[in-house]
């Protein structure tokens, strides 16, 4: 091994070099893609569960849903989507800021 490889390996083992900031970007983008899919499945399953309790006869839910209720549901889903994406972004901005502070402190010492 060359001294550069030994130093890199030792830095990883001694936690002087952190691999998390690189992984944060990957996890952020994966979450940004998969969270809306999870939201869609959550809304769908919640709607079906509520519909089966309130309207036990099959097809009765579709007959009773007016265009106003569909509009409200769509608006709620859009607001949930935007709030979820903003919250997801803010969490990762906090983590990245934390690691930037760590790097700044390590460069001072």
GUVEX-978494 format. One record per residue (C-alpha): residue number from 1; residue in three letters; x, z negated, y negated. Coordinates in Angstrom, 2 decimals, padded with zeros to 5 digits. Example, Ala and Ser with C-alpha at 12.3 -4.5 7.8 and 13.67 -1.06 7.14 Angstrom:
BEGIN
+-----+-----+---------+---------+---------+
|   k |   r |       u |       w |       v |
+-----+-----+---------+---------+---------+
|   1 | ALA |  012.30 | -007.80 |  004.50 |
|   2 | SER |  013.67 | -007.14 |  001.06 |
+-----+-----+---------+---------+---------+
END
This chain:
BEGIN
+-----+-----+---------+---------+---------+
|   k |   r |       u |       w |       v |
+-----+-----+---------+---------+---------+
|   1 | UNK |  000.00 |  000.00 |  000.00 |
|   2 | UNK |  001.11 |  000.70 | -003.50 |
|   3 | UNK |  001.19 | -002.09 | -006.11 |
|   4 | UNK | -001.83 | -000.57 | -007.85 |
|   5 | UNK | -003.94 | -000.73 | -004.69 |
|   6 | UNK | -002.77 | -004.27 | -003.93 |
|   7 | UNK | -003.61 | -005.36 | -007.46 |
|   8 | UNK | -007.05 | -003.72 | -007.34 |
|   9 | UNK | -007.74 | -005.26 | -003.93 |
|  10 | UNK | -006.57 | -008.70 | -005.07 |
|  11 | UNK | -008.60 | -008.42 | -008.29 |
|  12 | UNK | -011.72 | -007.72 | -006.22 |
|  13 | UNK | -011.04 | -010.63 | -003.89 |
|  14 | UNK | -010.29 | -013.06 | -006.72 |
|  15 | UNK | -013.35 | -011.92 | -008.75 |
|  16 | UNK | -011.25 | -010.79 | -011.70 |
|  17 | UNK | -012.75 | -007.32 | -011.29 |
|  18 | UNK | -016.52 | -007.29 | -010.98 |
|  19 | UNK | -018.35 | -004.50 | -009.19 |
|  20 | UNK | -021.79 | -005.66 | -010.30 |
|  21 | UNK | -021.91 | -003.81 | -013.66 |
|  22 | UNK | -021.58 | -000.48 | -011.84 |
|  23 | UNK | -024.21 | -001.45 | -009.31 |
|  24 | UNK | -026.58 | -002.60 | -012.06 |
|  25 | UNK | -027.05 |  000.94 | -013.32 |
|  26 | UNK | -027.84 |  002.22 | -009.84 |
|  27 | UNK | -030.31 | -000.59 | -009.18 |
|  28 | UNK | -031.91 | -000.09 | -012.60 |
|  29 | UNK | -032.61 |  003.60 | -012.04 |
|  30 | UNK | -033.85 |  003.03 | -008.49 |
|  31 | UNK | -036.20 |  000.35 | -009.78 |
|  32 | UNK | -037.35 |  002.51 | -012.68 |
|  33 | UNK | -038.43 |  005.14 | -010.14 |
|  34 | UNK | -039.88 |  002.88 | -007.45 |
|  35 | UNK | -041.69 |  000.28 | -009.61 |
|  36 | UNK | -044.35 |  002.78 | -010.78 |
|  37 | UNK | -044.94 |  003.72 | -007.15 |
|  38 | UNK | -045.40 |  000.05 | -006.27 |
|  39 | UNK | -047.71 | -000.40 | -009.26 |
|  40 | UNK | -049.84 |  002.53 | -008.08 |
|  41 | UNK | -050.16 |  001.06 | -004.58 |
|  42 | UNK | -050.94 | -002.38 | -006.00 |
|  43 | UNK | -053.70 | -001.05 | -008.24 |
|  44 | UNK | -055.12 |  001.06 | -005.41 |
|  45 | UNK | -055.16 | -001.80 | -002.90 |
|  46 | UNK | -056.58 | -004.26 | -005.46 |
|  47 | UNK | -059.31 | -001.81 | -006.40 |
|  48 | UNK | -060.20 | -001.26 | -002.74 |
|  49 | UNK | -060.19 | -005.00 | -001.99 |
|  50 | UNK | -062.43 | -005.78 | -004.96 |
|  51 | UNK | -064.64 | -002.82 | -004.17 |
|  52 | UNK | -065.12 | -003.87 | -000.54 |
|  53 | UNK | -066.18 | -007.38 | -001.57 |
|  54 | UNK | -068.49 | -006.36 | -004.40 |
|  55 | UNK | -069.81 | -003.15 | -002.81 |
|  56 | UNK | -069.88 | -003.61 |  000.98 |
|  57 | UNK | -071.56 | -000.26 |  001.67 |
|  58 | UNK | -069.08 |  002.61 |  001.91 |
|  59 | UNK | -069.17 |  005.00 | -001.04 |
|  60 | UNK | -071.15 |  002.60 | -003.21 |
|  61 | UNK | -068.06 |  001.85 | -005.31 |
|  62 | UNK | -067.59 |  005.50 | -006.28 |
|  63 | UNK | -071.24 |  005.83 | -007.24 |
|  64 | UNK | -071.18 |  002.75 | -009.47 |
|  65 | UNK | -067.96 |  003.48 | -011.38 |
|  66 | UNK | -068.76 |  004.98 | -014.73 |
|  67 | UNK | -066.43 |  007.04 | -016.89 |
|  68 | UNK | -066.04 |  004.04 | -019.21 |
|  69 | UNK | -064.72 |  001.90 | -016.35 |
|  70 | UNK | -062.34 |  004.67 | -015.31 |
|  71 | UNK | -061.05 |  004.90 | -018.88 |
|  72 | UNK | -060.50 |  001.14 | -019.07 |
|  73 | UNK | -058.77 |  001.15 | -015.71 |
|  74 | UNK | -056.52 |  004.01 | -016.80 |
|  75 | UNK | -055.67 |  002.21 | -020.04 |
|  76 | UNK | -054.84 | -001.02 | -018.18 |
|  77 | UNK | -052.61 |  000.87 | -015.73 |
|  78 | UNK | -050.78 |  002.60 | -018.60 |
|  79 | UNK | -050.25 | -000.70 | -020.42 |
|  80 | UNK | -049.02 | -002.34 | -017.20 |
|  81 | UNK | -046.66 |  000.57 | -016.59 |
|  82 | UNK | -045.13 |  000.40 | -020.08 |
|  83 | UNK | -044.84 | -003.40 | -019.98 |
|  84 | UNK | -043.28 | -003.28 | -016.52 |
|  85 | UNK | -040.72 | -000.65 | -017.53 |
|  86 | UNK | -039.83 | -002.53 | -020.74 |
|  87 | UNK | -039.43 | -005.81 | -018.86 |
|  88 | UNK | -037.30 | -004.11 | -016.21 |
|  89 | UNK | -035.11 | -002.62 | -018.95 |
|  90 | UNK | -034.76 | -005.94 | -020.79 |
|  91 | UNK | -033.67 | -007.73 | -017.62 |
|  92 | UNK | -030.89 | -005.22 | -017.04 |
|  93 | UNK | -029.84 | -005.21 | -020.70 |
|  94 | UNK | -029.41 | -008.97 | -020.40 |
|  95 | UNK | -027.28 | -008.59 | -017.27 |
|  96 | UNK | -025.12 | -005.87 | -018.82 |
|  97 | UNK | -024.65 | -007.98 | -021.98 |
|  98 | UNK | -023.61 | -010.89 | -019.77 |
|  99 | UNK | -020.93 | -008.80 | -018.10 |
| 100 | UNK | -019.74 | -007.40 | -021.43 |
| 101 | UNK | -019.33 | -010.97 | -022.69 |
| 102 | UNK | -017.39 | -011.75 | -019.53 |
| 103 | UNK | -015.10 | -008.76 | -020.08 |
| 104 | UNK | -014.53 | -009.72 | -023.72 |
| 105 | UNK | -013.62 | -013.26 | -022.75 |
| 106 | UNK | -011.29 | -012.04 | -020.02 |
| 107 | UNK | -009.53 | -009.72 | -022.48 |
| 108 | UNK | -008.99 | -012.64 | -024.88 |
| 109 | UNK | -007.24 | -014.77 | -022.27 |
+-----+-----+---------+---------+---------+
END
